[in-house]
Amino acid sequence: MMESSRLYYLALRFGLGLYRQHTSPEITGKPEEKIMQYARHRRKEASTYLKATWGIDRTPSTLAKYATVGGGPRFEHAGRVPLYPQPELDTWAQSILSPLKSSTSDTKAP
């Protein structure tokens, strides 16, 4: 088994985010720790991911502006580098998409 510092180094090197999830001792009888992984993207990669996955066209400079004034996806910093966790990009993309409409005159979801 890898030591934790080596695991975190590899996670940073290959763009994987790590966080620890503790299971409830009431359910399992003993506390267990699981390491969950998700991808983290730099601004350019986040922009590409949003376009490819959700069809949302936001340039890296627009994401930088959102980071300053608000209204964009949540992000983390690794030193000076902003990193966008993939689940946060998905949540933000879903929050800005409107419900399906059958006409441009539709103002409410059915």
Residue, then its C-alpha position, 0 to 999 in steps of 0.5 A: m500500500m502506498e504511503s499517503s504523501r506519495l498518493y497525494y503527490l500522484a493525485l496532484r501530478f495526474g489531476l485527481g482530487l482526493y478527499r476523505q469520506h468517513t462512514s458512520p460507525e453506527i452503520t458499519g460497526k467501526p469507522e472506516e475511511k475511504i478515499m474518493q477521487y475526482a478529476r480537477h481541471r485547470r481553467k483551459e481544461a475546465s473550459t474544454y470540459l464544459k464545452a464538450t460535456w454540457g455544450i456551454d461555451r465559456t473561455p478560460s478568461t471568462l472563468a477567470k472573471y467569474a472567479t473574481v466577481g462571482g457567478g461561476p463554478r466553485f474552485e480550489h487553489a493549489g498554490r497559485v493555480p486554480l483547480y476546478p473539481q469536475p463535480e463542481l463544474d457539473t453542478w454549476a452547468q446544471s444550475i445555469l441550464s434552463p428546463l426544456k422548452s417546446s417554444t421560445s414563448d414558454t416562460k415556465a417549465p411544464 
